[in-house]
Amino acid sequence: MAPGSDAGARPEGVIWGLQRRLMLLLLLPLGLVGLVSFGLHYQSAGTAALQQDQQLLRLVPLLADSVVVTHNAEAAPEALAPSNAPGLALLLAPPVDEFLKAREGFAAYAIREASGRHVLGDGWLPTVLPSTDGAEFLSVVEGGITYRVVAQRNNSSAGDLIVMLADGSDERQRWLDTVLVRVLLPNLLLLVVAVVAVTWAVARALRPLIDLKQAVERRSPRDLSPIDADSAPAEVRPLVSSLNRLFALVNAQSEAQRRFVADAAHQLRTPLAGLQAQVEAWAQAARSMGTGDLLSLRVEQVQRLRDATRRTSQLANQLLALSRADALSADAQPLHQVDLKDLCENILALYLDAAAAKGIDLGLESQPAQTHGHAWLLRELLINLVDNAVKYTPDGGCITLRCGQERVGGVELAWIGVEDDGPGIPEHEHGHVLQRFYRLQGSAGEGNGLGLAIADEIARAHHTQLQLRTGASGRGLCVRVAFVAAPGPRTA
């Protein structure tokens, strides 16, 4: 599968995964409620069956006491039930009579002798001969009805009898049908309705998120315009705001890259064209002179070539530094502790020869100062500041590098600065000179208009900015940049 197709299918999978999780979280409680209801009904059926067993146990002695002995069948009252054994009749106790009438068609009884011979009641009940006086329970199916039967040996006025009482309304035997009709079927119906309702509700609730996903998918790679957050649900607006911030950062980075490429192409075209023209002129001169492999050049021509080469090399290095500073502004990289005093001393050593060639007094006033930053970028910042100062300060001038640490508004700051007594920069031009490739009209030197712009970009990458002001003597330029000081001991 192509990478593009996999990336396009992934958001859809995320949406459906979220929909499945929502449905599971919503339907799972319904299933748990159904299981709890199922268990409660089963427990209720078991409780009813236990109560039924206890009722049968209470009625068995009353049934045994209902057996009476009579010697004159004609004199027996009408309430006496006929007996298969001569001299025995059944005068039901009121509780037993109520029990049998309340469960007509679902209750039965039997009276047997100790030997098992049937005496009274329903003959289809099985013959049970308890070996002790304790009650024995069993289940019997008759006519499609499951009966709960209790049999107990009793010593009555008619002798030793086995009394059996059966109840066909046993909840424990019928609980499955009850649960199926009263619990499972309603809950299943409720579950089906809930699945349909939840599916529809979740789809409707996630529709704005799906629309947002489709809107992002339909965008061109160059379309980084913000998404309308007002059309998104309140829960998704933080995500939309984060996307808009990301779009803004990417757009700014892309714009910076496009601007950098355009500026670099424009600025490199002139020196490279000059170099090419100079070399082409020498080559043509060599061919016209016919001097073979030897070409004589004046010192002036070699110096112009050297200056053009140096300027092109410096411009390329400055453009590279500017590109790296731009990239760092949009990319969070770990910071390291930087000793600003050591940094100033190293840069001072680099420019001693260039300053001496112009008779410039290049000095250093430093105090221990530490900060967190990118050492190579801070080095580039200071190089551009010193290089600008050396380039624009007239012969015999003075340049001073400074660094130190101070507390301002309760915050400990570490700073570096470069001050010269050159022509300076008018205050109304301070904002302009920080722009790329901007040069003051009538300024001396062969600068590219990138030194202060690079320094300012590096300062912004360290969450600060350049401070431009007039030198202490009322002339020249003082450039200062302050950073949050790094904690820890200072080194002298």
SELOLUM-653963 format. One record per residue: residue in one letter; x, y, z of N, C-alpha, C, CB in turn. Coordinates in steps of 0.001 Angstrom, whole numbers, plus 500000, padded with zeros to 6 digits. Atoms other than C-alpha are relative to their C-alpha. Glycine has a CB too. Layout:
BEGIN
aXYZXYZXYZXYZ ...
This chain:
BEGIN
m500856498803500000500000500000500000500880501230500000499038500015501227 a499218498767500084501258503466499165499907500759501291499528500874498842 p500027499234498746502175505748502067498863500976500063501284500737500185 g501075499017499986499654508318501002498660499388500338499916500688498674 s501289500639499709496775505852501078499897499584501441499790498797499113 d500027500385498588497778504619504518499744501201500887501312499328500399 a500212498786499197497923508155505866498586500495499863500973501101499592 g501374499539500180494536508940504356499004499140500724499654500044498551 a500954500904499358492911505858505872500087500061501508500228498582499539 r499808500016498553494305506356509345499014500875500751501385500433500326 p500987499189499268492047509297510422498625499351500034499891501380499376 e501298500666499992488978507320509354499973498897501043499677499428498617 g499923501042498979490173504421511505499934500575501399501269499199499838 v500063499351498680490637506814514404498563500361500339500889501266500037 i501396499623499754487071508085513994499188498782500369499391500689498772 w500788501202499695485612504598513865500449499352501300500105498992498858 g499557500526498716487808503495516762499375500760501156501514500057500100 l500644499185498967486457506392518826498513499659500087500192501510499704 q501422500337499992482898505498517779499775498655500675499440499977498569 r500157501309499351483386501870518825500207500105501506500987498983499406 r499777499854498559484807502929522179498815500668500690501270500807500257 l501166499338499415481891505260522816498829499035500112499599501222499165 m501102500961499957479381502551521915500236498963501093499833499307498635 l499701500984498961481171500070524170499762500586501390501451499511499873 l500169499374498688481211502514527074498541500280500322500790501289500067 l501417499734499760477518503282526594499194498725500149499431500831498877 l500783501234499978476276499734525990500445499054501113500102499296498660 l499541500882498932478411498029528615499182500145501281501452500272500296 p500865499908498800476395499492531529498637499341499806499794501460500381 l501284500663500242473192498255529873500124498494500158499476500336498601 g499784501435499837474637494746529665500182499610501455501205499561499203 l499820500285498573475705494910533304498674500070500756501003500984500615 v501322499908499366472221496041534309499194498738499720499233501248499496 g500715501222500337470791493041532419500498498817500816500138499702498521 l499457501107499208473153490645534219499579500111501457501527499966499898 v500436499809498609472326492161537599498529499640500145500241501459500457 s501423500342499951468610491888536820499794498490499913499245500700498864 f500086501454500120469115488268535751500334499332501336500949499492498892 g499616500581498721470915487477539004498976500255501093501330500540500425 l501010499697498986468309489246541116498761499134499840499612501466499936 h501166500858500217465484487312539473500297498557500402499561500058498531 y499664501360499586467327484051540001500030499881501518501348499582499414 q499985500011498535467940484940543620498587500057500555500826501174500541 s501385499916499558464274485870543979499290498658499845499260501080499218 a500614501318500211463252482504542460500486499009501048500314499472498585 g499471500899498974465576480686544860499385500281501358501512500123500085 t500632499653498731464125482591547806498568499496500058500032501508500214 a501383500491500039460581481751546691499951498485500144499315500422498694 a499981501473499885461542478066546315500308499575501429501042499389499034 l499688500317498610463043478055549796498780500211500885501170500854500497 q501227499768499242459880479582551187498967498909499721499418501377499660 q500944501077500335457886476939549313500346498718500748499997499737498482 d499595501191499250459959474165550866499614500116501477501516499778499867 q500371499820498592459420475659554292498492499867500198500474501370500505 q501450500141499895455674475887553624499584498533499951499307500780498881 l500321501425500081455569472214552594500354499290501303500741499347498822 l499604500620498734457466471277555744498994500314501103501398500474500413 r500996499655498977454903473161557852498675499252499784499748501517499998 l501297500619500289451944471534556084500012498482500139499564500365498608 v499949501478499929453190467909556153499487499486501347501445499501499770 p500567500500498726452520467406559933498490500230500091500692500680501189 l501440499752499965449086469047559515499257499001499130499689501426499545 l500624501007500864448336466654556648499957498646500712500769499879498657 a499995501269499256449365463712558845498936500008501104501398499740500612 d501011499909498950447104464954561640498583499975499428500206501270500816 s501330500004500619444223465156559128499457498585499792500047500728498667 v500454501402500148444089461334558934499348499570501323501213499029499619 v500767500422498804441423460083561350499541498552499806498755500949500251 v500479501394500014440242456578562279498501500007500283500768499114501058 t501460500107499804436543455779561934499595498547499861499215500891498974 h500477501392500037434680452508562605498667499881499307499890499437501403 n501331500027500629431354453492561034500040500979498842498845500368501028 a499871499142501175431674454815557540498754500814499759500310499176498778 e501223499257500256428008455830557385499887501195500929498785499096500155 a500093498898499037428399457973560457501057501060499784500110499471501399 a498924499014500233431399459748559041499441501275499435501066499440499052 p500473498706500517430855463441558393500316500118498508500650501179500785 e499801499825501437430696464678554815501405500524499686498947500956499435 a498672499446500246434037466448555174501064498928499924500358500989501075 l499000501061500044435742463103555558500183499513498576499601498833500917 a499729500499501346437437462082552348499974498494500011501353500511499475 p500030501460500030436907458490551269501395499438500059499288499499498755 s498698500650499815439706456115552046499994498669499301500334499822501496 n499872501322500586441043453114550210500187498942501074501162499967499022 a499835500945498884441729451525553593498810500116500933501327500265500772 p501161499942499108438795450566555825500393500573501348499380498606500179 g499812499418498668438515452611559016500824501265499984500649499005500907 l499214498760500063440607455600557736499283501021499142501417499734499442 a500593498897500766439349458958556529500918501220500155498522500323500492 l499145498811500000440884462400555824499145501216500268500763500152498655 l500652498740499648439639465525557534501067501098499911499343499937501447 l498918499048500270441815468229556014499991501156500986499890500535498580 a499839498807499170443162470886558327499821501233499112501402500013500711 p500248498802500826442186474393557167501223500472499218499517501127500875 p498848499548500809445759475407556158500270499086498807501253500077500870 v499756500936501106446157472244554068498919500148498946500053498541500510 d501104499842500941442714472706552530500173501271499161498660500038500752 e499779498741500742443509476324551590501151499846498999500305501166500984 f498861500212500886446833475247550113499583499240498752501112499248500727 l500408500814501147445245472598547886499035500758499094499355498698500475 k500954499251500822442407474877546749500701501153499250498855500554500885 a499301498894500654444776477788546006500846499511498826500882500737501008 r499152500548501065446880475499543801499293498852499297501352499523500567 e500771501061500655444133473455542223500579499714498614498501500395499891 g499363500408501255445622471495539350501510500013500068499553500891498886 f498548499933499846449153472195540634500445499481501362500484501433499807 a499647500542498691449059470435544026499431498594500128499474500913501143 a500435501386499794448741466815545146500514499531501356500512499062498849 y499567500573498730449044464680548263499792498491499926499216500624501210 a500163501459499926449352461015549157500334499550501408500906499267498954 i499772500619498700449139458969552317500294498531499748498765500186500964 r499625501404500174450920455632552400500326499393501363501214499860499030 e499598500722498799451450453003554979501515499886500043499347498601500049 a498552500108499849454899452320556280500592499038498994500355499557501404 s499513500964500984455162449438553849500006500577498598499154498747500031 g500054499387501308454496451790550932498668499845499309501055499440499151 r501301500181500642450900450726550210499230501302500046499195498870500680 h500741498759500125448808453624548955498721499933500823499681500292498528 v501186499966499147446052454638551402499065501109499547500392500195501478 l500830498845500354444777458128550504500735500866498989499634500828501260 g499420498988500874445345460831547884500281499514498595501255500506500593 d499680500241501412446904460798544414500985498850499894500581501277499331 g499171501192500096448321457477543403501191500148499070499173498860499548 w498877499871500947450677458812540708501284500482500652499630500948498891 l498787499575499319453040460224543272500890498787500256499663500725501328 p499101501155499851456132458005543521500030499505501444501424500366499543 t499904500598498674456630455681546428501345500354500607499813498462499937 v498784499608499291459138457141548811499884499460501416500207501567499994 l500012500581498658460025455294551984501172500578500789500079498436499943 p498917499412499207462065457622554245500447499050501094499561501331500613 s499460500895498970464378455680556517500045500662501367501393499536499614 t499976499277498728464294458389559179498743500848500089501284500884500134 d501145499108499825461805460857560542500186501332499275499760500250501478 g499742498752500697463391463655558527499277500052498653501497500185499799 a500687499823501283461722465112555441500979499810498849499341501397499918 e499219500193501215462981464168551968499304500716498846500183498485499685 f500538499243501133462552466366548885500439499352498699500457501478500050 l499678500467501334462418465324545248499106500739499018499825498455499877 s500784499360501055461127466631541936499435498922499090500861501015499190 v500709500980500824458574464764539837499307500748498869498967499174500847 v500663499404501157457334465587536328498771499154499680500969500092498762 e501271500674500285453709464727535706499146500931499156499254499597501319 g500852499184500867451593465990532813500663501278499545498726500333500702 g499281498807500435454289468443531746500255500998501102499252500663498917 i499812499111498862454366470009535218501029499387500932498661500257500744 t498981500451499056457355469766537528499509500300501411501380500689499724 y500515499869498625456259469156541110501165499888500978498913498910500307 r499081500089498878458248469784544221499303499149501049500397501428500563 v500655500988499132457476466789546490500809499852501284499856498620499276 v499376500265498723458180466367550188499342498738500581499862501233500971 a500500501242499384457844462979551908500596499887501394500364498735499131 q499526500081498612458034462431555645499226498891500717499824501378500744 r500626501051499186457364459526557997499457500644501265501019498852500347 n500662499400498843454848460510560710499284498911500794498998501106499558 n500727500910499110453441458661563689498695500687500400500861499619501272 s501300499366499773449735459549563706499090499050500789499338500396498648 s500984500820499287446585458243565398499663498743499207498723500808500274 a500280501169500837446240455843562447501222499113499875499529500433498616 g498807500822500050449717454471563011501140500713499275499693498676499322 d498819499467500682452999454909561230499668500187498528501233499057500177 l500385499686501372452250456690557922501106500813499314498658500778499978 i499105499171500833454258458217555069499124501024499296500825499125498949 v500809498906500535452804461609554145500800500706498911499582501002501129 m499340499332501134453612463186550762499151501180499548500230499007498817 l500688498794500455452704466696549618500800500575498829499846501055501167 a499341499525501238453463468044546109499447501360499602499801498983498837 d500374498655500455453454471602544762500612500210498608500493501116501019 g499542499807501381453646472242541014500323501439499652498967499499499057 s499675498590500266454212476009541342501396500349500508498958500925500655 d498642499816499503457906475625542205500702501079499177500792498666499948 e499355498898500706459587478937541305501381499605499481500115501214500915 r498663500385500419462972477297541105499971499148498750500703499260501109 q500114500808501205461739474910538442499538500833498815499043498845500229 r500538499191501102460051477656536421500719501324499819498541500263500225 w499367498687500048462542480475536897500544500320498612501117500076501021 l499446499736501320464078480029533426498940500599499079500568498713499393 d501071499429500822460732480602531700499660501417500451498746499115500061 t500326498670499474460061483542533995501047501027499589499882499957501529 v498929499087500362463445485098533368500005500266498504501345499442500440 l500011499819501452463169484507529624498937500995499570499770498667499302 v501113499143500416459802486234529381500079501379500648498667499339500347 r500070498749499253460192488903532032501320500765500072499526499719501379 v498707499331499870463926489658531917500750500025498669500849499306501067 l499135500041501171465846488434528880499381500664498782500345498582499673 l500621499422501190463387489317526154499852501519500099498640499369499771 p500042498524499911462689492863527455501380500653499941499314500414501285 n498666499411500023466380493481528047500646499909498623500883499322501025 l499469500109501365467323492153524613499365501033499083499765498591499442 l500684498990500798464704494372523041500532501390500331498483499937500236 l499446498718499586465977497298525086501417500179499473499985500120501521 l498634499925500489469551496461524041500036500312498508500731498697500282 v500056499735501436468634496397520346499638501464499744498978499066499314 v500399498597500156466848499735520653501146500924500417498730500305500837 a498893499164499530469797501121522625501143500023498985500512499495501356 v498934500047501005472296499939519980499668500924498836500211498558499495 v500407499134501115470316501666517234500080501469500416498561499650499530 a500015498605499545469850504824519296501414500519500243499167500135501282 v498635499563499699473470504953520474500806500163498712500696498993500943 t499297499874501278474797504303516951499626501296499303499688498806499092 w500452498757500643472694507131515586500531501218500761498450500045499929 a499573498848499198473570509457518487501506500225499892499604499803501469 v498548499858500096477304508729518319500396500526498627500695498657500276 a499705499517501346477337509220514542499682501487499876499209499200498957 r500357498586500046475540512532514951500978500843500820498571500203500512 a499096499241499137477819513598517793501386500141499381500107499332501364 l498678499965500608480982512741515841500007500635498619500550498615499913 r500055499441501338479772514323512622500866501257499841498570500318499648 p499110498840500145481512517674513284501469499614499944499782500963501140 l498606500439500029484757515811513959500339499387498644500272498986501128 i499784500582501328484376513836510714500067501095498947498881498996499654 d499955498874500942483616517060508833501335500734500097498838500979500270 l498709499351499816486746518620510353501115499184499354500289500204501489 k498995500872500609488807515615509283499965500105498488499783498551500429 q500122499905501447487449515801505738500448501367499490498565499730499575 a499569498662500412488041519553505576501521500093499967499424501066500945 v498541499993499987491689519036506540500560499152498862500525499490501346 e499536500873501074492065516165504045499874500665498632499220498696500014 r500223499369501306490674518257501181500920501192499745498563500447499890 r499159498821500153493168521070501789501220499699499130500442500514501369 s498752500072500746496042521729499455501167500102500981500074501123498923 p498839499876499098499515521339501030500424501450500219501177499212499445 r499624498597499854499968525083500465498925500826500700500292500595498644 d501085499276499342496661526030502074500163499879501506498612499462499551 l499776499987498551497598526941505646499144501055500684501477500249500308 s500914499027499396494707529300506291499341499389501229498925500462498979 p500583500545498761493113528955509758498625499386499765499893501093501058 i501308500659500026490127526687510323499033500804500856500096498524500506 d501025499276499247486885528283511486499686499238501282498711500195499147 a500218500680498714486786527379515184498557500110500464500923500578501065 d501372499815499537483235528698515666499075498899499502499478501348499554 s500850501056500542481791525913513498500263498650500657500206499887498506 a499674501258499331483405523215515651499348499954501373501526499825500125 p500555500108498639481895521852518894500978500539501035499648498538500326 a499168499406498947483165523325522133501128499057500416499141500357501221 e498973500949499589485055520106522965501147499920499000499391498631500189 v498984500123501047486963520236519641500718501325499756499363499508498702 r499390498689500270487755523965519657501443500100500470499190501085500659 p498564499960499663491019523542521631500867499318498953500238499345501348 l499253500673501059492149521059518958500108500884498763499335498667499640 v499986499122501168491160523485516185500951501174500238498572500515499685 s499091498890499683492998526318517948501457499554499914499702500557501406 s498628500515500094496110524146518244500400499800498542500136498672500775 l499709500163501428495874523268514541500261501350499343498840499283499290 n499799498666500583495533526948513658501354500583500396498875500948500438 r498675499528499583498612527783515725501107499281499225500194499790501515 l499018500756500774500509524997513989500054500490498559499675498505500035 f500036499475501370499349526254510576500733501339499917498541500162499520 a499352498689500007500528529762511494501520499861500081499485500857501165 l498562500200499883503958528499512553500596499453498712500306499063501152 v499500500584501253504373526370509434499969501038498893499167498763499595 n500103498971501030503162529238507259501118501033500148498628500689500068 a498923499028499767505621531643508901501350499412499607500024500441501480 q498736500632500362508440529139508481500144499881498488500108498622500646 s499955500113501460507561528531504834500242501362499358498695499388499466 e499808498661500537507338532254504195501436500474500217499016500978500644 a498607499624499733510718532776505853500945499282499043500379499678501458 q499152500734500932512239530053503687499897500579498592499621498518499990 r500160499416501334510751531531500513500708501361499915498497500154499657 r499347498697499986511968534999501506501525499851500001499545500808501221 f498559500221499943515405533647502340500550499572498636500332498942501058 v499531500463501313515732531829499006500014501152499001499107498852499475 a500051498866500931514632534936497101501109501000500298498632500696500073 d498958499040499632516973537214499053501385499459499680499906500347501485 a498680500579500266519902534809498767500310500020498506500074498558500536 a499785499992501450519439534463495011500299501407499504498773499434499270 h499791498615500438519225538244494640501376500518500420498904500910500572 q498755499457499492522239539008496811501218499286499425500020499917501503 l498855500735500534524492536283495444500210500268498509499815498509500235 r499896499805501448523760537201491842501052501054499667498637500408499412 t499085498896500327525761540458491932501472499626500192499672501212500857 p498570500349499868529083539246493445500433498860499100500309499635501423 l499629501100500879529021536017491484500121500474498559498978498870500101 a499903499451501350528336537954488284501285500808499836498777500877499687 g498757499240500055531251540277489091501211499098499887500131500876501221 l498893500950500076533582537351489726500093499369498618499842498914501060 q500008500631501313532501535670486522500495500974498920498586499499499661 a499578499016500992532961538889484525501508500249500069499241501314500204 q498570499778499843536450539446485981500809498851499421500346500192501464 v499276501170500498537564535905485243499885499898498485499468498718500657 e500190500053501443536056536016481733500875501051499304498512500214499646 a499162498952500589537884539304481045501463499575499965499852501309500784 w498620500475499980541203537796482118500226498884498994500370499522501390 a499857501084500972540592534700480039500045500536498573498851499001500145 q500002499412501335539798536806476978501323500742499734498796500964499839 a498726499296500153542876538944477579501136499024499752500298500846501238 a498954500993500186545020535847477850499987499436498580499840498875501013 r500088500538501361543700534515474553500480501030498966498549499572499688 s499621498972500972544251537849472754501490500319500048499199501267500244 m498585499671499864547738538330474121500887498887499474500337500286501448 g499212501120500506548888534890473098501228499734500812500392500242498594 t498833500198499128551214534552476068500152498557500464499900500906501209 g499897501409499608550718530834476379499375499750501343501442499558500023 d500536500338498677550294529599479898500202501091501022500628498742500500 l499693498945499046551461532821481551499103501197499768501468500408499902 l500842498798500055549203535785482364500456500941501101498474499648500154 s499550499022499009550501538880484098498829500842500458501114500898499426 l501085499230499398548090540610486500500603501068500894499031499083500805 r499587498934499103548462543878488303499529499702501420499450501353499521 v500361500192498583548331543898492101498593500505500257501003500725500930 e501331499409499828545245546058491902498905499013499565499887501317499190 q500992500972500477543398543396489884499872498818500959500379499497498598 v500040501127499049544347540598492278499280500404501277501429499510500333 q500679499556498785543173542671495247498498500109499790500559501340500458 r501443499939500272539823543325493576499387498604499982499733500708498658 l500501501381500011539436539608492938499924499433501408500893499111499128 r500016500482498611540385538856496531498838500601500785501328500336500697 d501093499351499278537906541417497864498649499438499574500035501513499772 a501270500560500475535115540086495672499788498590500532499958499993498469 t500111501369499477535888536522496764499675500015501488501305499217499752 r500271499906498569535930537521500436498546500429500250500977500994500666 r501372499537499813532664539382500065498995498892499693499726501217499115 t500901501109500337531014536409498343500025498933501084500385499382498647 s499889501002498938532336534015500991499297500465501273501474499696500297 q500667499474498808531159536297503796498486499978499838500475501426500293 l501439500011500243527732536648502201499435498592500113499688500580498625 a500471501387499909527415532880501840499941499542501453500914499063499187 n499994500381498589528403532397505487498874500684500768501345500341500635 q501081499296499320525950535055506624498638499420499635500042501484499660 l501274500612500409523135533525504593499809498654500676499943499833498471 l500100501286499309523910530122506081499644500209501471501321499215499876 a500318499719498590523877531584509605498556500460500142500955501072500574 l501378499529499941520595533346508859499019498847499825499757501065498932 s500874501160500205519064530115507576499948499136501242500475499171498807 r499977500823498788520171528213510680499256500687501136501445499701500422 a500743499275498960518786530948512946498508499918499749500442501469500060 d501422500147500340515457530808511080499497498623500391499770500238498498 a500417501368499682515323527032511476499915499801501501500968498983499389 l500008500172498551516147527264515171498800500691500630501292500541500606 s501146499277499440513341529758515767498748499143499994499749501289499222 a501199500843500099510781527137514712500239498599500528499530499922498562 d499689501350499551512529524097516200500581500070501400500983499296499027 a499532499964498613512896523576519950501146499010500172498843499676500988 q498837500829499761516401522266520652500505500261501412501105500275498952 p499540499817498619518014521722524047501035501112500099500586498697500543 l499068498912499747519925524674525507501148499506500875499282501190500666 h498822500339499202523389524504527052500522501264500674501107499344499118 q499453498856499286525162526717529521501173500592499210500448499590501426 v498990499290500790527337529327527787500665501040500897499364500675498730 d499223499000499257530105531388529403500213501192499069501385499410500510 l499914498832500878529725534856527852501367500678500073498914500998500357 k498666499391499880533085536061529188500992499282499094500492499960501467 d499117500764500897534963533247527403499671500288498544499881498490500277 l500414499726501375532922533932524282500567501342499526498460499999499889 c499480498683500382533919537641524256501519499960499815499625501051501061 e498544500087500122537591536798524809500399499309498698500595499247501200 n499682500711501242537598534348521877499750500870498779499179498719499897 i500312499152501147535929536788519489500982501162499913498558500527500092 l499008498906499985538290539570520573501292499556499310500300500452501461 a498761500496500604541265537413519573499867499870498485500384498647500608 l500199500172501439539748536793516125500157501313499238498623499413499730 y500047498721500722539499540507515261501123500956500384498678500671500246 l498891499113499629542716541889516754500786500452498773500936499296500988 d499224499637501184544521541764513410499234500972499108500374498749499208 a500798499118500849541647543357511447499898501388500613498599499415499779 a500080498694499338541338546128514041501347500719499933499555499836501472 a498674499375500048545110546720514109500296500538498611501085498999500417 a499758499533501371545139547074510300499388501369499770499437499003498987 k500649498702500147542815550088510655500356500944501154498484499821499918 g499612499152498875544442551428513802498889500159501019500422501354499502 i501130499930499065541321550688515844500419499419501344498760499239499439 d499750500489498639541604550298519612498864499047500378500108501195501031 l500999501028499688539728547007520223500265499479501402500034498834498956 g499804500398498615539264546348523938498846499173500547500196501216500853 l500982500888499355537334544153526362499812500424501445500450498511499925 e500365499774498596535531544985529627498998498912500376499396501458500231 s500845501182499756534154541742530984499894499689501474500548498787499261 q500269500560498686532646540331534145499422498604499797499024500910500825 p500559501354500160531631536708534768498502500058499701500251499158501271 a501420500038500391528290535981533081499715498664499348499637501176499030 q500410501308500524526516532718532321498541500084499547500186498873501079 t501381500094500471523363531979530320499787498648499357499666501137499004 h500328501225500733521564529083528687499659500375498563498811499231500675 g500261499692501395521602529095524907500742499048499091500388501430499688 h499283500777501011523166527763521718501331500696499756499167499866498664 a498694499350500014526881528479521872500401500429498593501054499071500578 w499565499662501365527488528410518106499213501179499445499844498787499070 l500791498864500468524624530849517494500407501291500725498499499724500206 l499552498808499277525721533244520236501362500463499491500065499720501510 r498716499645500600529194533120518754499771500739498682500866498736499771 e500314499349501267527710534009515345499431501392500229499014499155499196 l500560498688499676525757536862516930501106500999500304499040499899501191 l498935499076499607528860538393518505500951500276498838500780499436501192 i499136499786501168530931537868515326499402501059499087500207498680499222 n500635499026500881528393539847513299500040501399500598498559499596499717 l499951498685499362528291542670515843501402500602499928499549499898501460 v498620499501500037532096542964516047500424500294498564500967498979500643 d499631499785501400532495542587512283499391501299499474499544498810499133 n500633498737500387529997545420511713500746501196500577498542500027500459 a499319498880499340531794547603514233501355500265499348500182499713501506 v498694499828500636535235546983512676499842500561498589500761498662499957 k500196499593501392533869547515509163499617501465499890498934499142499346 y500530498642500151532113550841509801500693501028500898498524499998500294 t499267499033499171534368552399512453501190500531499202500480499345501346 p498876499439500780536835554775510831501347499671500636499852501525499868 d498644500276499516540579554367511147500287500835501247501050500295498895 g499638499328498764541892555224514580498865500072501011500473501374499695 g501138499984499086538526554621516234500187499064501184498743499631499259 c499962500821498789537666552674519373498779499093500050500066500887501264 i501081500994499861535585549479519843500207499268501317499978498985498786 t499920500678498707534800547907523205498948498891500075499809501011501162 l500906501125499721533314544464523899499747499964501491500593498634499499 r500344500050498576531471544171527181499079498810500262499321501327500453 c500954501023499534529685541421529115499930500080501512500420498555499533 g500177499941498568528324541147532609498664499393500413500101501434500483 q501220500564499442525460540156534841499409501004500977500274498634500696 e500648499016499140522903542330536648498582499538500301499994501404499337 r501373500319499618519532542135538373499102501171499608499893499699501534 v500936498984500465516649544001536740498589499515500312500178500288498467 g501378500369499674513140543915538196499882498646500658499166500016498768 g500039501280499304513950540911540352500449498830499152498629499744500492 v499538501069500891515325538925537363501485500191499753499206499995498652 e498564499957500241519005538083536999500250499868498501500737498876500791 l499747499960501436520190538987533482501494499940499724499393501265499376 a498630499999500522523418538163531647499970500687498644500586498540499889 w500071499211501231524301540501528788501363500105499339499451501396500290 i498795499702500765526826541190526060499703501240499167500437498782499092 g500176498776500769527398544422524138501255500364499231499608501140500913 v498895499493500817529557546006521466499752501488499779500118499224498624 e500131498542500133530166549773521461501156500537499161499973500690501401 d498957499377500831532037551826518868499754501500499963500011499401498547 d500135498540500141532646555513518151499948500394498533501169500729500700 g500130499748501425531858555283514446498872500970499695499775498704499263 p501043499050500399529191557158512495498665499750500683499810499948498513 g501257500288499312526382555425514387498829499841499036499694501097500992 i501227500176500782522795554922513227498946500944500564499500498508500034 p501054499108499485520066557584513476498905499195500701499387500841498850 e500995500725499195517376556654515991498796499557499165499525500876501161 h501158500367500806514606556673513371500307498849499042499512501205499218 e499639501124500859516560554029511432500240498709500784501235500344499204 h499708501186499196516950551597514332499143498802499605499796500307501467 g500864501108500395513952549523513244500319499476498615498564500424500055 h499736500395501383514994549467509589501275499176499868500095501228499120 v498715500680500172518592548314510058499945498543500459501089500740500766 l500152501404499596517320545084511648499350499164498910499178499904501277 q500565500739501126515668544160508368501123499436499139499071500904499157 r498989500659500814517506541857506012500332500834498759499523498600499588 f499464499332501195519678543445503306499681501498499969499446499337498746 y500232498550499941518854546957504491501300500691500365498879500355501027 r498790499216499734521728549455504332499647501478499992501110499695498952 l500219498555499938521807553102505292500558500670498744500655500598501269 q499527499254501160522122555487502415501268500772500351498909500959499488 g498743499279499795525616556884502072500943499329500967499717501368500482 s499110500678499055527132554318504445501231499494499273499274498833500704 a498742500458500580530752553430503820500114498494500156501205500707500659 g499788501433499875532072549927503422499205499216498978499640499542501385 e500635500885500962530914546962501407499171498937500720501054499341499099 g500825500944499266528459545361503788498849499471499157499463500648501252 n501123500623500697525546543145502790498660500324500643500189498505499956 g501253499698499315522969544511505215499423498816500742498997500501499022 l500478501214499319522807541184507055500505499874501432500418498779499219 g499389500197498688524956541603510167499035500188501148501144500934500169 l500951499741498907522377543210512481498758499130499874499596501478500019 a501174500863500191519546541178510936500263498602500546499622499922498506 i499650501327499477521359537917511738500055500036501527501361499521499422 a499902499901498540522152539083515273498613500089500635500845501226500401 d501348499871499445518524540075515845499238498681499895499228501114499279 e500682501296500149517255536738514485500487499008501046500226499426498587 i499457500901498969519591534852516815499485500399501377501548500017499986 a500537499548498710518475537015519738498555499544500170500088501534500117 r501404500423499908514827536236518949499896498490500214499232500407498726 a499988501448499754515669532531518825500280499692501467501049499315499113 h499739500153498564516822533017522453498993500804500830501438500447500335 h501108499324499313513577534864523342500413501361500568499467499116501125 t499633498639499630515167538310523520500173500797498708501312500027500875 q499823499181501203516060541138521094501150500972500193498706500764499661 l498911499032499949518790543580520195499500501341500535500628500179498607 q500264498638499535518910546973521934501024500929499357500060500094501567 l499126499053500686520326549780519797499898501364500672499636500102498497 r499988498665499432521380553109521264501321500683499645499794499948501536 t498793499222500312523941555853520859501086499686501018499694501524499986 g498874500289499117527402555319522320500069500945501183501286500066499231 a499901499231498752528403556651525719500533501404499756500898499278500998 s499421498687500278530357559571524182499082500867499157501330499844499302 g500933499223500797527282560770522295500136499765498509500180501442500288 r499823500345501403528471559297519014500249498494499898501176500811499364 g499809501425500192528824555873517516498727499211500314501146499510500866 l501135500918499787526583552862518182500341499019501104499641499236498693 c499875501029498961526070550608521196498898498970499786499915500625501444 v500953501101500195524402547231520545500104499084501204500280499213498663 r500016500797498768523361545274523607498875498974499923499826500911501254 v501025501038499935521473542016524114500119499305501351500145498974498818 a500038500588498655520402540584527487499250498673499973499335500972501007 f500602501328499887519548536966528353499699499713501470500938498906499400 v500224500459498628518167535251531415501263499289500466498744499053500097 a498739500560499495521193534395533528499789498562500431500546500838501180 a500031501395499565521995530781534193500372499917501467500955499131499149 p499641500125498574522018529773537873501323499288500157498908499247500777 g498743500684499732525211528588539444501096500995500277500387499105498836 p498888499101499664528557529980540487500596500645498763501085499243500754 r499321499311501087530263532542538308501479499716500071499737501509500052 t498552500231500054533801531978537182500705501267499563500342498838499042 a499265498768500313536288534818537152500912499779498808500821500476501216 
